[in-house]
Amino acid sequence: VWIWSEENIPSAKLRATAEKLFNTEKLIAVTDKLLAIFPAEARFFETKGLPVTWVGHPLVDRMANAPNRQEMRQKWAIKTEETVVALLPASRQQEFKYLVPTVCAAAKKLQEKIPDIKFLIPVPLALYEPKMRELVKEYGLNAVIMERDQTLEAIAAADLAVAKSGTVNLEIALLNVPQVVVYRLSAVTAWIARNIMKFSVPFVSPVNLVLMREIVPELLQEEANPERIMQECLDLLLNQQRRQKMLDEYAETKAGLGTVGSCERVAQEVFNFTDQVPKNQKKAG
C-alpha cells in the first residue's frame, strides 16, 4: 500500500481505494511493530503512527554469495567477445502464456541485428521445458536452456537481461547487469485493472520502486511487443553511456535495500520488542 501513498499517487480517491483494498486500517489496528523492507515503506507507515524499523531486504543476504561473471562465463564456455542475454520472462503459467512467445519473437529480432548473440533461458518449471525448447526451435534462437536453480548463473554470465516484473529485477540489479523489464496480462484483465479498478501506480519493477524513479525501462501491455523490446535491448547493449548510467543508479538502489544481516536484524527487533512490551499492552491480533 505504501506504493499508493500521497507522494506517488496524486489522486486522493485512488489512495483511499488502495488503502481499503489492502486493509491498511486493519493492519495498523492489529500491529504493535512493523519491520519494513523498503525505506519508503517505513516512511509511509510512520506517517500512520506505527512504530517502524527499516531492516533492509533479505535478498541482500541471499545475494552475498551469488556467482560472479567471470566464473559463470567460464562454466558455460562463453567467449570474451560473445554477447549474452538472459531471458527471464516467466515463473507462472499465465506469464509463460502471455510473455514467453513475445520475448522469443523479440530475441529473434535481436539475433538478426547481432548474429553471434547467445541467449541463456532458465526454465522455471520442468513442466515448461518441452514448450520452451519448441519455441527456441520455432524462432531459431541460439539459446541454452537452463534449470531454474541456475537462474543466478544465467544472470551473472549475461551482458543484459530481459525479465518479467518481480524480485528477479532486484537480483539482476544486485549482480550489476543492465535489464529491460516486461509484463503483460490478458487483454480482459488489463481492461478491468485500468477501467474498473482504476489501477495506476508509478512503477511495477521493484528496482524502480526503491527510489521511485525510472532506473530500468518498463514495457507493459501494448508496449511489451517484440519491436519495442528489441529496440530497448539493442540500445542497452550498444549505448555504453546508457549502460553506465543504469549501473550507477543500481548503486543507489542497493543502498535502499540495506546491508547484509537483515534476517538477524529482524530477529533482534522481535526479541527487543517482546522484552519491552508487557503482554497486556499488546494489540489483539
C-alpha positions as CSV (number, residue, x, y, z in Angstrom):
1,V,0.0,0.0,0.0
2,W,2.9,2.4,0.5
3,I,3.3,2.5,-3.3
4,W,0.0,4.3,-3.4
5,S,1.0,6.9,-0.9
6,E,0.3,10.6,-1.4
7,E,3.8,11.4,-2.7
8,N,3.4,8.8,-5.5
9,I,-0.3,8.9,-6.4
10,P,-1.9,12.4,-6.7
11,S,-5.5,11.2,-6.6
12,A,-7.0,11.1,-3.1
13,K,-9.7,8.8,-4.4
14,L,-7.2,6.2,-5.7
15,R,-5.2,6.4,-2.5
16,A,-8.3,5.8,-0.4
17,T,-9.4,2.9,-2.6
18,A,-5.9,1.3,-2.3
19,E,-5.9,1.6,1.5
20,K,-9.3,0.0,1.7
21,L,-8.3,-2.7,-0.8
22,F,-5.2,-3.6,1.1
23,N,-6.9,-3.3,4.5
24,T,-4.4,-0.7,5.8
25,E,-6.5,0.3,8.8
26,K,-6.9,-3.3,9.8
27,L,-3.2,-3.9,9.5
28,I,-2.5,-0.8,11.7
29,A,-5.1,-1.9,14.2
30,V,-3.5,-5.3,14.9
31,T,0.2,-4.3,14.6
32,D,2.4,-3.4,17.5
33,K,5.6,-3.1,15.5
34,L,6.3,-3.0,11.8
35,L,9.6,-4.1,10.3
36,A,9.9,-2.6,6.8
37,I,11.9,-3.9,3.9
38,F,12.0,-0.7,1.9
39,P,12.8,2.8,3.3
40,A,9.7,4.4,1.6
41,E,7.6,1.7,3.2
42,A,9.0,2.6,6.6
43,R,8.3,6.3,6.0
44,F,4.7,5.6,4.9
45,F,3.7,3.6,8.0
46,E,5.5,6.1,10.3
47,T,3.0,8.7,9.0
48,K,0.2,6.4,10.0
49,G,1.6,6.4,13.6
50,L,3.0,2.9,13.6
51,P,6.3,2.1,15.4
52,V,8.5,1.1,12.4
53,T,12.1,-0.1,11.9
54,W,13.6,-0.4,8.5
55,V,15.5,-3.7,8.5
56,G,16.5,-3.9,4.8
57,H,15.8,-6.5,2.2
58,P,16.6,-10.2,2.9
59,L,17.5,-10.7,-0.7
60,V,20.8,-8.8,0.1
61,D,21.8,-11.7,2.4
62,R,21.0,-14.3,-0.3
63,M,22.9,-12.5,-3.0
64,A,26.0,-12.1,-0.8
65,N,27.2,-15.5,-2.2
66,A,25.9,-15.1,-5.7
67,P,28.0,-16.4,-8.6
68,N,30.3,-13.9,-10.4
69,R,30.5,-13.0,-14.1
70,Q,34.0,-14.5,-14.8
71,E,33.3,-17.8,-13.2
72,M,29.9,-18.3,-14.9
73,R,31.2,-17.3,-18.4
74,Q,33.9,-19.9,-18.0
75,K,31.5,-22.5,-16.7
76,W,29.2,-22.0,-19.7
77,A,32.0,-21.7,-22.2
78,I,31.2,-18.2,-23.2
79,K,33.9,-16.4,-25.2
80,T,35.0,-13.0,-24.1
81,E,33.7,-11.3,-27.2
82,E,30.3,-13.1,-27.2
83,T,27.2,-11.1,-26.4
84,V,24.9,-12.9,-23.9
85,V,21.3,-12.1,-23.0
86,A,19.5,-13.8,-20.2
87,L,15.8,-14.3,-20.8
88,L,13.6,-14.5,-17.7
89,P,10.1,-13.7,-18.8
90,A,8.1,-16.2,-16.7
91,S,7.7,-18.1,-13.4
92,R,3.9,-18.7,-13.6
93,Q,1.7,-20.3,-16.2
94,Q,0.0,-17.0,-17.1
95,E,3.3,-15.3,-17.7
96,F,4.5,-18.2,-19.8
97,K,1.4,-17.8,-21.9
98,Y,1.4,-14.1,-22.4
99,L,5.1,-13.2,-22.2
100,V,7.4,-16.0,-23.4
101,P,6.3,-16.0,-27.1
102,T,6.6,-12.2,-27.2
103,V,10.1,-12.3,-25.7
104,C,11.2,-15.1,-28.0
105,A,10.0,-13.0,-31.0
106,A,12.0,-10.0,-29.7
107,A,15.0,-12.3,-29.2
108,K,14.7,-13.4,-32.9
109,K,14.7,-9.7,-34.0
110,L,17.7,-9.0,-31.8
111,Q,19.6,-12.0,-33.2
112,E,19.0,-10.6,-36.7
113,K,20.8,-7.4,-35.5
114,I,23.6,-9.3,-33.6
115,P,24.1,-12.7,-35.4
116,D,26.6,-14.1,-32.9
117,I,24.4,-13.3,-29.8
118,K,23.6,-16.1,-27.3
119,F,20.6,-16.4,-25.1
120,L,20.5,-18.1,-21.7
121,I,17.0,-19.2,-20.7
122,P,16.4,-20.7,-17.2
123,V,13.1,-22.6,-17.2
124,P,11.0,-22.0,-14.1
125,L,9.4,-25.5,-14.0
126,A,10.3,-28.8,-15.7
127,L,6.8,-28.8,-17.0
128,Y,7.6,-25.9,-19.3
129,E,10.8,-27.2,-20.7
130,P,9.4,-29.0,-23.8
131,K,7.4,-25.9,-24.8
132,M,10.4,-23.7,-24.2
133,R,12.6,-25.9,-26.4
134,E,9.8,-25.9,-29.0
135,L,9.7,-22.1,-29.0
136,V,13.5,-21.8,-29.2
137,K,13.5,-24.1,-32.3
138,E,10.5,-22.2,-33.8
139,Y,12.2,-18.8,-33.5
140,G,15.6,-20.2,-34.5
141,L,17.3,-18.9,-31.3
142,N,20.9,-19.6,-30.4
143,A,20.0,-20.4,-26.9
144,V,20.9,-22.6,-23.9
145,I,18.0,-23.9,-21.9
146,M,18.9,-24.0,-18.2
147,E,17.3,-25.2,-15.0
148,R,15.5,-22.9,-12.5
149,D,18.3,-23.2,-9.9
150,Q,20.7,-21.9,-12.5
151,T,18.9,-18.6,-12.8
152,L,21.6,-16.6,-11.0
153,E,24.2,-18.3,-13.1
154,A,22.4,-17.1,-16.2
155,I,22.2,-13.5,-14.9
156,A,25.8,-13.4,-13.8
157,A,27.1,-14.5,-17.2
158,A,24.9,-12.1,-19.1
159,D,25.6,-8.7,-20.7
160,L,21.8,-7.9,-20.5
161,A,18.7,-9.4,-19.0
162,V,15.1,-9.3,-20.2
163,A,12.9,-10.1,-17.3
164,K,9.3,-10.1,-16.0
165,S,8.5,-7.6,-13.3
166,G,9.3,-9.2,-9.9
167,T,12.0,-9.9,-7.3
168,V,14.2,-11.2,-10.1
169,N,14.7,-7.5,-11.1
170,L,16.4,-6.9,-7.8
171,E,18.6,-10.0,-8.3
172,I,19.7,-8.6,-11.7
173,A,20.5,-5.2,-10.2
174,L,22.5,-6.7,-7.4
175,L,24.5,-8.6,-10.0
176,N,25.1,-5.3,-11.9
177,V,23.5,-6.5,-15.2
178,P,21.5,-4.0,-17.2
179,Q,17.9,-5.1,-17.8
180,V,14.7,-4.5,-19.6
181,V,11.5,-5.2,-17.6
182,V,8.4,-6.6,-19.4
183,Y,5.0,-7.6,-18.3
184,R,1.7,-8.4,-19.9
185,L,-1.7,-9.5,-18.7
186,S,-4.6,-10.9,-20.7
187,A,-6.5,-8.1,-22.5
188,V,-9.6,-8.6,-20.4
189,T,-7.6,-8.5,-17.1
190,A,-5.8,-5.4,-18.2
191,W,-9.0,-3.7,-19.2
192,I,-10.6,-4.4,-15.8
193,A,-7.5,-3.1,-14.0
194,R,-7.4,0.1,-15.9
195,N,-11.2,0.9,-16.2
196,I,-12.9,-0.7,-13.2
197,M,-10.2,-0.9,-10.5
198,K,-8.5,2.2,-11.8
199,F,-5.2,0.6,-11.2
200,S,-2.4,3.1,-11.6
201,V,1.0,3.0,-9.9
202,P,4.1,4.9,-10.9
203,F,6.2,1.7,-11.4
204,V,5.9,-2.1,-11.3
205,S,9.5,-3.1,-11.0
206,P,11.0,-3.3,-7.5
207,V,14.2,-1.7,-8.8
208,N,12.2,1.5,-9.8
209,L,10.0,1.4,-6.7
210,V,13.0,1.5,-4.3
211,L,13.9,5.1,-5.4
212,M,10.5,5.9,-7.0
213,R,12.1,6.8,-10.3
214,E,12.9,5.0,-13.6
215,I,16.1,3.2,-13.3
216,V,15.2,0.4,-15.7
217,P,12.8,0.6,-18.6
218,E,9.4,-1.0,-18.1
219,L,7.5,-2.2,-21.1
220,L,3.9,-3.1,-20.1
221,Q,1.0,-4.4,-22.0
222,E,0.9,-2.9,-25.5
223,E,4.5,-1.6,-25.2
224,A,5.7,-5.1,-24.4
225,N,5.9,-6.1,-28.1
226,P,8.8,-7.7,-30.0
227,E,9.9,-4.5,-31.7
228,R,10.0,-2.3,-28.6
229,I,11.7,-5.0,-26.5
230,M,14.3,-5.5,-29.3
231,Q,14.9,-1.7,-29.5
232,E,15.5,-1.3,-25.8
233,C,17.8,-4.3,-25.7
234,L,19.8,-3.2,-28.7
235,D,20.3,0.3,-27.2
236,L,21.3,-1.1,-23.8
237,L,23.8,-3.4,-25.4
238,L,25.4,-0.8,-27.7
239,N,24.9,2.5,-25.8
240,Q,27.7,2.5,-23.3
241,Q,26.6,5.8,-21.7
242,R,23.1,4.5,-21.0
243,R,24.5,1.2,-19.7
244,Q,26.8,3.0,-17.3
245,K,24.0,5.3,-16.1
246,M,21.9,2.3,-15.2
247,L,24.8,0.7,-13.3
248,D,25.5,3.9,-11.4
249,E,21.9,4.1,-10.4
250,Y,21.9,0.5,-9.3
251,A,24.4,1.6,-6.6
252,E,21.7,3.9,-5.2
253,T,19.1,1.1,-5.4
254,K,21.4,-1.2,-3.4
255,A,21.7,1.5,-0.7
256,G,17.9,1.4,-0.5
257,L,17.9,-2.3,0.1
258,G,20.2,-2.1,3.2
259,T,23.2,-4.2,4.1
260,V,23.8,-7.9,4.8
261,G,22.2,-9.0,8.0
262,S,18.5,-8.2,7.6
263,C,17.4,-11.6,8.9
264,E,19.4,-11.1,12.1
265,R,18.1,-7.6,12.5
266,V,14.5,-8.9,12.2
267,A,15.2,-11.5,14.9
268,Q,16.8,-8.9,17.2
269,E,14.0,-6.4,16.7
270,V,11.4,-9.1,17.6
271,F,13.4,-10.1,20.7
272,N,13.8,-6.5,21.8
273,F,10.2,-5.6,21.3
274,T,8.8,-8.6,23.1
275,D,11.1,-8.0,26.0
276,Q,10.0,-4.3,26.3
277,V,6.2,-4.5,25.9
278,P,4.0,-6.1,28.6
279,K,1.5,-8.7,27.2
280,N,-1.5,-6.6,28.4
281,Q,-0.3,-3.6,26.3
282,K,-0.1,-5.6,23.0
283,K,-2.9,-5.4,20.5
284,A,-5.1,-8.4,20.0
285,G,-4.4,-9.8,16.5
